[in-house]
Amino acid sequence: MSEEHAVISDVGASAASTGADTPTTPSRPGWRRDTVLFMAGQFASMFGSSVVAYAIIWHITLKTGSGAQYAWLLIAAQLPMALTTIPGGVWADRYWRKALMIGADTAVAVITVLLALIMLAGHEELWLIAVALMLRGLFGGIQQPAAGAALPQIVPTEHLLRVNSLNQSLMAVIFIAAPALSAVLLQYVPLGMILFVDVTTAVIGIGLTLLVAIPRLSAESIVVPQGVTGYFRHVGEAARTLFSHPGLRRLTILFAFIIVIVIPFAQMTPVFVVRLFGRESWKLAGVEILWSVGMIVGGLALAAWGGFKNRMSMMLLACGVISVMTMVMGFTPNIWCFFVVMFICGFALTMMNTPATTAIQEIIPEAMMGRVMSLITLMNTLGGPIGMAIVGPLSDRLNIAWMALVGGGAGLLFTLFWLLRGGPGAKLVALDK
């Protein structure tokens, strides 16, 4: 995501050149057990959250069919994370990451219980749901940087790519089971009762996380921000750390463009399905399932294969594939072709995200990891709503298929631009393994 064409031979060479500042997690007894418990806890928590998220989104989409209302609901869920992800990243580099994760998950569970009780009392107004999603998002901005920074503390550096690949596949399993379960529950269970699925899995996730040995940061590495200026000073340090590496700088700019211009159309797939193929809930579930199957296949393939030697080339190719699939999304002749497009997008998304996450975890110093992860979260939580604020309302006035064609085309052109900046035949090795 950078505008520069600087070349670094490989991540290993880059790591060696940074000396003590490079995060290297040594192998230690029990790291495999802790990795399994950590991933299982995240799996349980995300599964429940996904079931509820699908149920809420589909409930609103099937009820209204409005792209604008759907977009505002997603914005309400994502934008508040931008308010807490910066301090959340600083706290992740100051306090015990395990405690931050558990505290944030507990707060989200309490909010969900309150929303469930309100809805069971007969109140299902959109603004109530939006307020609850906003509160959940605030604590999500604390949880995500802590979780992202904790994983490289547990897993030895040489195993990060494969663990991240397996984790991507495990998370994708959620997006097969969760939409299927949501589709069934929506037929027979009030939305207020479905919310308790999230509460139950949150309790399981918290219990498993309690069993994980996540080391506290050494006293020398703990940051102590002083007031608002202190927070922004530390965030500025994190940004300089991220952008000081040419490959990560190139990666950040590219992904920011894709998130704002292309990804909103992927988030609008329920609206595509309702408008193009009908309001059957099995079609909505099928889209999510095929997307997730693609992610699983991609994650397992990457874990076994290891990916291209040139990681930047692999990520550019994946961005190009996602952009092309976005272009054809609205012109598929039937739901089955749309399913195929979703499978390819899911596969390509894994090939785009996993090497990027691994590169950040390998290169960024441990004491800076929480703040860098907060910047990545901030980019997602701001970029997505910005794109949705444009695409959602416009989709109620313009043809969404032609909008996707333009958006995907812009993403493809931008990806080709970064490819050509390397010069004819030049290797894009800024993030080579």
N, C-alpha and C positions, 0 to 999 in steps of 0.2 A: 504494500500500500504506500509506496513512496514515489516521489516524482524523480528520484535520482537513479542513475544507472551504475552506481558503484558496485564493485564485484568483490565478494568474499569467497574464498575457496570452499569453505564448508562450515557448518555449525561447530564441528569439533575444533577446527582451527580457530574460529572466533572465540570459543570458550577458552581455549588454551591461552589466547592472547590477553584475556581479561584477568587471569590469575585468580586472586582471592575473591574477587567480586563475582565470580561465576557461581551460580547455584549448582552444587553437586550433592545429591542426596546419596550417601553411601548405603550399601546393602547392610541390613541389620536383621537379626533374628526376629521373626514375627511380622515382617513387612507384608508378606503375602496374606496373612490372616487379617491384618488391619486394612489392606486394600479391599479384600472381599467384604468386610464389614462396612467399610466406608461406602463402597459402591452399592451394597444392598440397602443401606440406609437412604442413600440418595434415590435409589430406584423406588423404594416404598413411598417416600414423600412425593416424588414427582408423579408416580402413578395416580395417587389420589387426586393431586392437583389437576392432572390432565383429564381425568374423568369428569371432574367438576367444570373445568374450563370448556370442554367440548359440550357438556350439557347446557351451560349458560349460553354459549355462542349459538348453538343450534336452536335453542329455545327462542332466542331473539330473532335469528335469521328466518326460521320457519314461520314465526308469528308476524313479522313485519315485511321481510324481503327487501328491506332498505339497506343500501350500501352505506349511507351516511350514518345511520344508527349503529350498524355493525362496526364501522370505523371508529366512531366516538367511544364505543365500549372498549375496543382494543386500546385506544389512546388512554382511557381512564385506567386501564390495567398496567400500561407500560410507562407512561410519562412520569408518574410519581417516583419510579425507581431512579430517575435522573436526579431527584432532590436528595436522595440518601446514598447513592452509590459512591460519591466522592468522599464524604465522611466515612462511609462504610469501608472503603478501601484503606483509608488512613487508620481506622480502628483495627482492621485486619493486620496491619503492620505494627500495631501497638499492643493490642490485647490478645488473649488466648483465642485463637480462631475456632476452636471447638466450642467454647462457650458462646461465641457470637452466633454460630450456626444453630445451636440448640435454642438459644433465646429468641432468635428471629422466627424459627419454625414454630415455637410455642405461641408467640404472638399471633402468627397467621392462623393457627388452629383456633385460638380464642375468637378472633374476628369471624371466622367461618361459622363457629357455633352460634354466635349472635345473629348473623345473617340468616342461618337456617331457622332459628326460632322466629325471627321476624316474618320470614316467608311462610312458614307453617301457620302463622296467625292470619294469613290472608293478604299480606302486603307484598306484591311482586312488581312494584313500580321500577321502571328502568333506572331512575336516579338512585334508588336504594342500592341496587346491584352495582352501579357505577361507584358509589361511595365505598362500598365494601372492597371492590377491586382496587380502588386507589389506596386504601389502607394496607391491603395485602402487598401491593407494589412497593410501598414505603419500606416494609420489612424485607421484601425481596432484594432491595438494593443493599441491604446489610448482609444478607445471607450469601448472595452469589460471589462477591469478591472473597469472602472468607473461605468458601468451599473451593473456589478456583485456586486460591493460594495454598490451601491445605494439602491438596493432592500431591504436588511435588515434594512436600515434606515427608510423605509416606512412601512414595514409590521411588526407587533408585533411578537416577537420570537415564541410564542406558535402557530402562524398560518403559519409559514414559510414552513413546509413540505407540507401542503395542497395547499398553494399558488404556490409553486414550481411545484407540481404535475399538477395543473391546467394550469400553464404556459407551462409545457412540452406538454400538450395536445393541447393548443392553438398554440404553435409553430408547432406541428405536422400537424395541419390543413393547415398550409402554404404549407407543403410538399405534400399535396394532391392537393390543388388548383394550386400551382405554376407549377409543372411539367405538369399538364393538360393544363394550359394556354400556357406554353412554347411550348408544342407539336403542339398546334393549330397555334400559332404565327409563328413558324418556317416554316410552310407550306405556309404562305401568306404574311409575313412581313419581310423586310430586317432586318438583325441583328442589324444594326445601329439604326433603329427605335425602336426596342425592348428595347434598353438601356434606352429610355425615360420613360419606366415603372418604373424603379428604381428611376429616378429623381423625378417623381411625388409622389411616396410613401414616399420618403425621406422627401419631403416638408411636407407631412401630419404628418409623425412621429415627425419631429422637432416641428411642431405646437402643437401637443398633449403634448410633453415633456415640452414645455414652461409652460403648465398649471399645472404641477405637483409640489407640494411643497416638494422639497428635501432639508432638512436642511443643512446648512453649518457646517463643523466640528468646534468644540470648539477650541479656540485659544491654549489651553493647549495641545491638541492632534495633532496639525498640525506639520508635520515634515519639517525640513528645510535642505535638503541635500546640502553639499558643494562640488561642482565639481563632477568629475567622481568617486573618492574614496567615496564621500558621498553617491552617488547613490548605489554603491555596498555594502556599509556598511548597509544601510537600507534594501536592498534586503537580505543580510545575516541575519539580524534580523528577517525578515519575514520567511525565510527558517527555522531558529531555532524555531520560534513559531510554524510553521506547523509540524515540525518533533519532537517537544517536546511532542506531544500527540501520544501515541502508536497507536491508531486506525487510525489516519490520516497518520502516517508514513507508516503503513501497506497498507493503501489505495493508497498512492502515488506510491509506488513501483509496486504494482499489476497493476494499471492503466497504468503506463509508459510502462510496458512490453506489455500489450494488445494493446496500441496505436501504438507501433512500429511494432509488429509482426502480429497482427490479423486485426486491423482496415483498413490497406491499401487494403485488399481484398474487404472490404465493399465499399471502395471508387472506386474500379475498376469495380463495377457492370455494368456500361455501356459497358465496354470492354467484360465482360462475355456475355452480351446479344447479342452484335453484332457478336461475334465469334460463339456462341452456337446456337442462335435462330434466327438470321437475323437482318436486318437493319431497320425494321419498327419502327417509332418513338413512336407508341402507346405502344410497348413493353417496351421501355425505360421509358415512363411515368408510365406504370403499375407498374414497379419495385419500383419507388419512391412513388407512391400512396399507395401500399400495405405496404411498410416499414412505411409510415407515419400513416396509419390506425392502425398498430400495436402499434406505439407510443401513439396514442390517446387512444386506449383501455387500454394500460398499465398505462397511466397517470390518466385516470378517475378511473380505478380500485384502484390505489394507493391512490388517493385523498379520495375515499370513504372508503377504507379498512384500510389505514395507514401502510400497510406493515408488515413484520415479526417484532416481538419484537427485535430480534437480527438483526440489520441492516447489520452487516458485513456478516452474513450468506446469507442474501438476495443478497448482491452484489457479493459474491463468486458464488452463484448459477447462477446469471445472466451472469457473465463472462464465466462460463462453458457452458451455453446454446449458447451464441454467438460463442464460439470456436467450438462447435459441428456443428452448422449451417454453419460455414465457411468451415469445413471439407467436408460437403456434397454439398456445393454450386455448384461445377463444375460437379457433377455427377447426377443432376436432369434430368429426362428423357424428360421434356418439360417445356415450359414457365410457365405453370400453377403451376407446382410443385415449380419452382423457385420463383413464387409469394408467395407461402406458406412459403418458407424459409425466404423471406424478411419480411413477417408479423411477424414471430416469433422473428427475429432479432430486429425489431423495438420495440416489446413488451419488450424484455429482456433489450434493451438499456435503456429504461425508468427506469426499476427496478434497473439498475446499476448506472445511473447518478443522479437520483433525491435524493436518500438518501445520496450520497456523497456530493452533493452541499449543502444540508440542514445541514449536519454535520459540514461542514466548516463554514457556516454562523452562526450556533449556538455557535460554540466553539471559533472561532477566534475573538479577540477584535476588536471593530469598527475602532479604529485608525490604525490597522494593516491590515484591510480587503482589501484595494486596492492593497497593495503589495503582499499579499497572492494570490489574484485573478490573479495578473500578473504572478506569478509563475505557476499557473495552466494553464493559457493561453500559457505561454512559453513552458510548457511541451507538450501541444497539437500542437503548431505551429512548434516545433522542431521534436517531435516524428513522426508526420504524414509525413512530407517531408523526414525524414530519411528512413522510411519504404517504401514510394513511390519511392524514388531514387533507391531502391533495387528491388522492385517488378515490377515497370513499365518497365524498360529496359529488365529485365529477362523474362517478359511475352511475349516479341517479339521473344524470343529464345527457351523458354521451354513451356511445356504444363501448362497453367494457372490453370487448374483443379487440377493437381497433386501438384502444388505449394500451392494452397489454402488448400489442404489436409494436407500438411506438416505444414503450418503456423497455421492452426486451431488446429492441434494436439499439437503443441508446446504451444499454449495458454491454452489448456485443461490441459496439464501436469503441467504447471506453477501454474494454479489455484488449482489443486489437491495438489501440493506441499505446498501451503499456508494453505490449509485445514488441511493437515496432520501435519503441524508444530504445530497445536493446541493440538496435542496429541489425542490418541484414546478416543472418547467420550467427549472431552473437549469442553466447550462452547466458541465460538468466540464472546465475548461480548465487544470488544474494542470500538465498536460504537453502542452499545445498546441504545435504546431510554430511 
